[in-house]
């Protein structure tokens, strides 16, 4: 069962999806394929799609939306273009960058004769001073509507679904805090919408007639205060309802620091989410019903959406997550392939251990690392490093992992990102914590006679003097942390081997 409601009948079209590696785009693509559309995706790094189940069914164009030539190539022959990207970071002039990208896409779509643009914008108050992020989303919608290409802008508020940033913020705040000192915006009215209903509207928008060129508000059936949303989650999660006190002293900036510390949501993402909650955020018109009928069975209520999201999490069926998006300001370049790292200063810590466990047993331990399984050494040190990262606005150690057993390229893993995955043999993680340089952690399971060799490499490219001093400062801990990791990972694999041998022995028939 998917997170989307049944969708209307659709004629096959050639569709371009931007933002296919993001939360909504990653769910929309397989549904477009199910509906019979031919799909092309424009992505900066095709490696992020290597392990995605639908990767072999789409055409992949490598490029950035700021590259006019790449966008032109991607738009060639396209009938419907889905614009599902926006900057959620807070650094730099993101408004100007978003405006430039929207203008590039609008020009390319018009020149290529694209028949329809579908943009997922943001629900916002009509008469209020908008936050920079809401203002930017509104401006992007205006640019696309004036492109000369028939455009529909679907303006959604808080999206509730497994893995959505808004849902994760509600979940963690409610799970962690029995008493919630909260800003005044917890009393603002909000109209959340289930991710399945967002996907329903996005799919249906592909078939709207060309004369439609406007924005539509979309929202679920419930209008709630943010505090009610938290307690609605508590009821579905089997928790006591939380006491929530509205305090006028918590500014949006202070609230974002609070969210950054007590949830996995980093400050760069908490700021735009909280900024969008400063005013009532409800649907002002229901004109969408005139062009796209409601989903069969009606729109999904808030508590039903929460129940569905929790069910997906329990079943380890979270399709996409807010964590899939790249972290603003985090390194994204892959580990250089030059074995001598010519031109770089590089520090490397290598550990090797042999085990009688099979390579498959060793790999199962490697692939299960992080999240609730931890990092197999000195948990307090890892937790402290995570808190330090949170204090400076980083992602911290509490992002966890989407699936407790299986990873895929591009997955977030605590404060790492899966950069390379050769299933059964190699896992390479790129650091997304705040460090003065670039860092990777690599783990391998190598066949070795009747057992396996575990090889572990920590690699660090320092940035300036601060980077060198950082490496020297943590060097004493490496002997504890990295040796401990190697010892416990191989010991855990050996325990799996013993358990397997014991089960095998118990299964043998008794000899009379």
VOZALO-609642 format. One line per 2 residues: number of its first residue (from 1); their letters; for each residue x, y, z of C-alpha. Coordinates in steps of 0.001 Angstrom, whole numbers. Layout:
% residues N
NUM	a	X,Y,Z ~ ...;
***
This chain:
% residues 512
1	xx	0,0,0 ~ 1422,3415,-971;
3	xx	1073,6760,751 ~ -975,8125,-2136;
5	xx	-4712,7938,-2602 ~ -6151,6531,-5801;
7	xx	-5439,8877,-8698 ~ -7599,9910,-11651;
9	xx	-7205,8354,-15084 ~ -4363,9970,-17026;
11	xx	-3089,9864,-20589 ~ 563,8948,-21030;
13	xx	2876,11955,-21228 ~ 6582,12707,-21316;
15	xx	7271,14195,-17893 ~ 10292,15948,-16400;
17	xx	10688,15885,-12610 ~ 13082,18276,-10912;
19	xx	13794,17507,-7271 ~ 13487,13749,-7842;
21	xx	15935,13024,-5016 ~ 13861,15035,-2533;
23	xx	11007,14094,-232 ~ 8068,14761,-2585;
25	xx	9867,14129,-5885 ~ 11140,10748,-4751;
27	xx	7553,9651,-4074 ~ 6031,11247,-7145;
29	xx	8289,9555,-9717 ~ 7158,5941,-9060;
31	xx	3525,7070,-9078 ~ 3994,8801,-12408;
33	xx	5441,5556,-13749 ~ 2501,3587,-12327;
35	xx	153,5986,-14129 ~ 1839,5141,-17436;
37	xx	3894,8296,-17928 ~ 7396,8334,-19356;
39	xx	9651,10083,-16861 ~ 12892,12028,-17146;
41	xx	14674,13378,-14070 ~ 17253,16142,-13817;
43	xx	19696,15511,-10951 ~ 23024,16967,-9929;
45	xx	24428,13622,-8833 ~ 23068,10500,-10586;
47	xx	24843,8332,-8004 ~ 22098,9274,-5530;
49	xx	19695,7234,-7673 ~ 21842,4099,-7928;
51	xx	19861,2140,-5315 ~ 16427,3682,-5959;
53	xx	14036,944,-7204 ~ 12721,3027,-10101;
55	xx	16103,4270,-11375 ~ 16136,1842,-14307;
57	xx	12706,2990,-15469 ~ 13505,6673,-15952;
59	xx	15748,8739,-18184 ~ 18398,10518,-16131;
61	xx	19873,13855,-17182 ~ 22823,15043,-15115;
63	xx	22903,18740,-14409 ~ 22065,21616,-12132;
65	xx	18999,23839,-12413 ~ 21282,26864,-12501;
67	xx	22893,25506,-15692 ~ 20776,26820,-18590;
69	xx	22197,24292,-21060 ~ 21434,21318,-18778;
71	xx	17882,22586,-18218 ~ 17428,23079,-21970;
73	xx	18491,19470,-22631 ~ 16198,18190,-19903;
75	xx	13187,20116,-21284 ~ 13532,18803,-24851;
77	xx	10374,16897,-25805 ~ 8757,17363,-22393;
79	xx	4978,17779,-22057 ~ 4728,18273,-18288;
81	xx	7421,19726,-16022 ~ 7255,19260,-12244;
83	xx	9107,21954,-10314 ~ 9703,20477,-6859;
85	xx	12811,22271,-5648 ~ 13405,25057,-3175;
87	xx	16231,26142,-919 ~ 15653,25378,2751;
89	xx	19008,26644,3981 ~ 19466,30043,5529;
91	xx	22908,30967,4246 ~ 23623,33400,1421;
93	xx	21158,35188,-788 ~ 18917,32179,-1386;
95	xx	16063,34400,-2601 ~ 18112,35693,-5495;
97	xx	19391,32173,-6250 ~ 15849,30749,-6289;
99	xx	14628,33591,-8485 ~ 17452,33007,-10987;
101	xx	16776,29250,-11116 ~ 13040,29797,-11632;
103	xx	13756,32227,-14471 ~ 16145,29719,-16083;
105	xx	13556,26932,-15918 ~ 10735,29197,-17121;
107	xx	12750,30329,-20158 ~ 13842,26792,-21054;
109	xx	10306,25413,-20690 ~ 8855,28149,-22892;
111	xx	11545,27683,-25568 ~ 11028,23890,-25589;
113	xx	7251,24186,-25935 ~ 6500,22450,-22631;
115	xx	2728,22117,-22275 ~ 2366,22397,-18504;
117	xx	4388,23339,-15415 ~ 3297,22017,-12016;
119	xx	4857,23742,-9011 ~ 4404,22770,-5373;
121	xx	4411,26085,-3544 ~ 3559,27079,-1;
123	xx	269,28008,1633 ~ 612,31509,3051;
125	xx	-1480,34276,4598 ~ -2864,36839,2149;
127	xx	-2290,39936,4272 ~ 820,39537,6376;
129	xx	4537,40115,6182 ~ 5915,36864,4809;
131	xx	9082,35211,6023 ~ 11951,35219,3503;
133	xx	11308,31564,2627 ~ 7558,32010,2073;
135	xx	8258,35199,127 ~ 10712,33320,-2083;
137	xx	8314,30422,-2713 ~ 5603,32920,-3688;
139	xx	7998,34744,-6020 ~ 8975,31480,-7746;
141	xx	5296,30747,-8331 ~ 4810,34197,-9874;
143	xx	7757,33708,-12251 ~ 6454,30348,-13433;
145	xx	2897,31679,-13884 ~ 4272,34501,-16072;
147	xx	6481,32174,-18138 ~ 4032,31790,-21009;
149	xx	3740,28069,-20182 ~ 413,27040,-18611;
151	xx	1271,26660,-14933 ~ -540,25421,-11871;
153	xx	832,26333,-8457 ~ -398,24039,-5689;
155	xx	-1,25865,-2381 ~ 278,23386,499;
157	xx	916,23996,4177 ~ 2284,21515,6703;
159	xx	2716,18142,4963 ~ 2134,15106,7187;
161	xx	3709,11821,6167 ~ 6384,9365,7204;
163	xx	9713,11139,6878 ~ 8403,14673,6266;
165	xx	10305,17401,8120 ~ 7113,18880,9572;
167	xx	5925,15511,10862 ~ 9354,14682,12296;
169	xx	9441,17994,14143 ~ 6017,17320,15686;
171	xx	6976,13743,16497 ~ 10243,14498,18242;
173	xx	8985,17511,20151 ~ 6068,15460,21464;
175	xx	8104,12327,22167 ~ 10832,14161,24059;
177	xx	8983,16840,25995 ~ 6272,15959,28550;
179	xx	5893,19696,29100 ~ 6320,22106,26207;
181	xx	7234,25748,26806 ~ 6350,27036,23355;
183	xx	6181,30250,21341 ~ 2892,32015,20719;
185	xx	2594,30433,17291 ~ 1479,27133,18883;
187	xx	-1938,28856,19039 ~ -1980,29778,15352;
189	xx	-4398,27914,13094 ~ -2855,25503,10594;
191	xx	-4421,23335,7899 ~ -2137,20313,7442;
193	xx	-2376,18000,4447 ~ -1433,14326,4166;
195	xx	1414,13545,1780 ~ -865,11072,-41;
197	xx	-3247,13934,-873 ~ -397,16170,-2062;
199	xx	695,13393,-4423 ~ -2894,12939,-5601;
201	xx	-3159,16606,-6588 ~ 281,16635,-8213;
203	xx	-580,13639,-10390 ~ -3958,15006,-11382;
205	xx	-2476,18410,-12282 ~ -675,16858,-15258;
207	xx	-4010,16569,-17085 ~ -5398,20048,-16463;
209	xx	-6466,21879,-19641 ~ -4044,24486,-21041;
211	xx	-6297,27456,-20234 ~ -5667,26952,-16503;
213	xx	-2812,29171,-15340 ~ -3163,30036,-11658;
215	xx	-2427,29131,-8048 ~ -4686,26925,-5925;
217	xx	-4691,26396,-2174 ~ -4730,22754,-1068;
219	xx	-5211,21487,2474 ~ -6643,18646,4476;
221	xx	-10075,18591,6152 ~ -8845,19708,9598;
223	xx	-7937,23185,10808 ~ -5937,22870,14018;
225	xx	-3674,24813,16304 ~ -79,23598,16379;
227	xx	-528,22499,19990 ~ -3539,20424,18929;
229	xx	-1420,18797,16247 ~ 1170,17800,18836;
231	xx	-1461,16295,21110 ~ -3179,14600,18166;
233	xx	152,12920,17473 ~ 479,11983,21154;
235	xx	-2892,10209,21092 ~ -1997,8229,17961;
237	xx	1418,7320,19396 ~ -90,6124,22700;
239	xx	1427,8967,24713 ~ -195,11178,27348;
241	xx	-1317,14539,26038 ~ 1302,17216,26567;
243	xx	926,20357,28636 ~ 1799,23253,26334;
245	xx	2450,26769,27633 ~ 2547,29674,25202;
247	xx	5426,32020,26063 ~ 5840,35409,24366;
249	xx	9601,35448,24971 ~ 10422,32669,22492;
251	xx	11211,34460,19229 ~ 11384,32471,15953;
253	xx	15179,32518,16200 ~ 15167,31179,19774;
255	xx	12517,28609,18873 ~ 14652,27336,15986;
257	xx	17605,26885,18376 ~ 15317,24919,20700;
259	xx	14073,22697,17875 ~ 17657,22214,16695;
261	xx	18704,20933,20113 ~ 15801,18622,21003;
263	xx	14979,17160,17567 ~ 17034,15804,14643;
265	xx	15913,18792,12534 ~ 18984,21015,11980;
267	xx	18788,24742,12565 ~ 19019,25487,8822;
269	xx	15769,23564,8300 ~ 14065,24558,11561;
271	xx	14282,28272,10715 ~ 12108,28157,7546;
273	xx	9633,25711,9101 ~ 9134,27886,12172;
275	xx	9053,31085,10119 ~ 6123,29669,8149;
277	xx	4179,29122,11401 ~ 4237,32744,12557;
279	xx	762,33423,11100 ~ -2421,31439,10569;
281	xx	-1859,29185,7574 ~ -5203,27971,6230;
283	xx	-6846,27463,2862 ~ -8508,30686,1663;
285	xx	-10399,29207,-1288 ~ -11494,25770,-2444;
287	xx	-11382,26424,-6185 ~ -9244,23315,-6656;
289	xx	-12441,21263,-6295 ~ -13707,22742,-9583;
291	xx	-10788,21378,-11623 ~ -9589,18364,-9583;
293	xx	-12232,16461,-7617 ~ -11284,15383,-4075;
295	xx	-9657,11951,-3744 ~ -11993,8954,-3641;
297	xx	-13097,8607,-34 ~ -12277,12240,676;
299	xx	-9231,14044,1975 ~ -7229,12398,4745;
301	xx	-7784,13728,8260 ~ -4823,14777,10379;
303	xx	-4933,11911,12865 ~ -5390,9378,10069;
305	xx	-2331,10828,8345 ~ -355,10514,11579;
307	xx	-1555,6930,12037 ~ -489,6038,8488;
309	xx	2918,7665,8980 ~ 3540,5780,12223;
311	xx	2514,2534,10522 ~ 5027,3103,7725;
313	xx	7743,3720,10279 ~ 6931,558,12231;
315	xx	7043,-1471,9003 ~ 10324,168,7859;
317	xx	8582,1361,4699 ~ 9518,5043,4745;
319	xx	9871,5762,1022 ~ 11606,9120,1286;
321	xx	12656,11410,4093 ~ 13566,15026,4698;
323	xx	17021,13610,5340 ~ 17340,12733,1637;
325	xx	17862,16386,773 ~ 21427,17664,778;
327	xx	22427,19631,3857 ~ 23086,23273,3067;
329	xx	26751,24077,3571 ~ 27754,20418,4014;
331	xx	30482,19015,1733 ~ 29135,17175,-1294;
333	xx	32249,16393,-3329 ~ 33157,12687,-3423;
335	xx	36391,11280,-2086 ~ 39142,11909,-4695;
337	xx	40135,8760,-6555 ~ 43849,9615,-6739;
339	xx	45458,7141,-4313 ~ 48267,9574,-3512;
341	xx	45877,12554,-3053 ~ 48287,14657,-5075;
343	xx	48225,18271,-4018 ~ 46364,17572,-754;
345	xx	47377,17272,2852 ~ 45611,14176,4079;
347	xx	45436,12324,7387 ~ 44450,8665,7344;
349	xx	43713,6254,10174 ~ 43594,2596,9042;
351	xx	42476,-341,11167 ~ 42324,-3991,10052;
353	xx	40986,-7040,11859 ~ 40523,-10623,10766;
355	xx	37450,-12632,11807 ~ 36261,-16194,11358;
357	xx	32868,-14810,10361 ~ 31943,-14966,6711;
359	xx	32126,-11797,4572 ~ 28306,-11836,4475;
361	xx	28051,-11903,8270 ~ 30607,-9135,8589;
363	xx	28786,-7076,5974 ~ 25480,-7383,7804;
365	xx	27107,-5706,10821 ~ 28678,-2972,8681;
367	xx	25445,-2174,6853 ~ 23516,-2042,10123;
369	xx	25797,543,11731 ~ 24482,3796,13165;
371	xx	20999,4792,14259 ~ 19755,2651,17138;
373	xx	22603,161,16608 ~ 25158,2844,17406;
375	xx	28790,3023,16325 ~ 30221,96,18296;
377	xx	32545,2103,20510 ~ 32522,4748,23262;
379	xx	28831,5791,22922 ~ 29356,8802,25188;
381	xx	32034,10224,22870 ~ 29785,9826,19823;
383	xx	26855,11432,21664 ~ 29056,14328,22812;
385	xx	30296,14898,19253 ~ 26694,14946,18072;
387	xx	25681,17519,20675 ~ 28688,19689,19797;
389	xx	27611,19611,16171 ~ 24049,20568,17109;
391	xx	25271,23517,19165 ~ 26949,25028,16105;
393	xx	23910,24433,13885 ~ 24937,21089,12381;
395	xx	22792,18016,11818 ~ 23941,16221,14967;
397	xx	23861,12495,15617 ~ 20082,12061,15960;
399	xx	19064,11876,12306 ~ 19383,8115,12657;
401	xx	18679,6075,9549 ~ 15618,5351,7456;
403	xx	15877,1538,7504 ~ 17501,-318,10430;
405	xx	19008,-3019,8215 ~ 19533,-1752,4686;
407	xx	21268,1330,3322 ~ 21287,2904,-98;
409	xx	23498,5475,-1780 ~ 22583,8992,-655;
411	xx	21015,7920,2655 ~ 21594,10084,5705;
413	xx	23205,8105,8525 ~ 23407,10157,11722;
415	xx	25878,12919,10812 ~ 27197,11028,7776;
417	xx	25903,10573,4212 ~ 26266,7292,2282;
419	xx	28520,8326,-589 ~ 29366,4930,-2030;
421	xx	27841,1525,-1440 ~ 29089,-1716,-2946;
423	xx	26669,-4048,-1272 ~ 28456,-6889,452;
425	xx	31885,-5297,374 ~ 32230,-1503,771;
427	xx	30490,1311,2658 ~ 31870,4847,2351;
429	xx	30401,7634,4459 ~ 30969,11353,3922;
431	xx	30862,13567,7010 ~ 28123,16201,7196;
433	xx	29007,17385,10691 ~ 30747,20736,11057;
435	xx	34497,20118,10800 ~ 37348,22299,9518;
437	xx	37924,20151,6466 ~ 36524,17149,4589;
439	xx	36122,13760,6257 ~ 35158,10240,5231;
441	xx	34780,6914,7012 ~ 35155,3760,4947;
443	xx	34430,158,5977 ~ 35098,-2984,3956;
445	xx	34338,-6693,4255 ~ 37000,-8617,2304;
447	xx	37010,-12420,1801 ~ 40028,-13916,3566;
449	xx	40378,-17681,3462 ~ 37615,-19241,5569;
451	xx	36785,-15903,7142 ~ 36892,-12226,6359;
453	xx	39126,-9193,6747 ~ 37616,-6007,8135;
455	xx	39292,-2853,6880 ~ 38400,572,8235;
457	xx	39738,3920,7009 ~ 39129,7366,8464;
459	xx	40230,10018,5964 ~ 40522,13743,6664;
461	xx	41499,16628,4396 ~ 42223,19522,6786;
463	xx	41293,23091,5905 ~ 44072,25450,6940;
465	xx	45702,25520,10338 ~ 42416,24940,12171;
467	xx	41960,21657,10326 ~ 45407,20419,11295;
469	xx	44897,21431,14907 ~ 41487,19683,14916;
471	xx	43041,16396,13746 ~ 45810,16615,16352;
473	xx	43271,17399,19088 ~ 41148,14333,18379;
475	xx	44062,12007,17613 ~ 44228,10594,21180;
477	xx	40548,9626,20934 ~ 41073,7781,17667;
479	xx	42993,5042,19410 ~ 39978,4450,21613;
481	xx	37143,5089,19176 ~ 38456,3569,15950;
483	xx	40169,614,17622 ~ 36996,-5,19581;
485	xx	34913,121,16397 ~ 37104,-2405,14609;
487	xx	37186,-4756,17608 ~ 33456,-4675,18317;
489	xx	32328,-4881,14685 ~ 34398,-8026,14120;
491	xx	33331,-9423,17504 ~ 29677,-8870,16611;
493	xx	30215,-10618,13258 ~ 31913,-13533,15069;
495	xx	28912,-13776,17414 ~ 26628,-14010,14383;
497	xx	28767,-16886,13114 ~ 28542,-18707,16459;
499	xx	24781,-18244,16549 ~ 24490,-19597,13001;
501	xx	26616,-22644,13864 ~ 24542,-23309,16976;
503	xx	21274,-23106,15048 ~ 22728,-25436,12415;
505	xx	23866,-27933,15042 ~ 20462,-27910,16757;
507	xx	18789,-28554,13417 ~ 20830,-31718,12784;
509	xx	18876,-34955,13444 ~ 20009,-36951,16499;
511	xx	22107,-40023,15686 ~ 20810,-43208,17360;
***
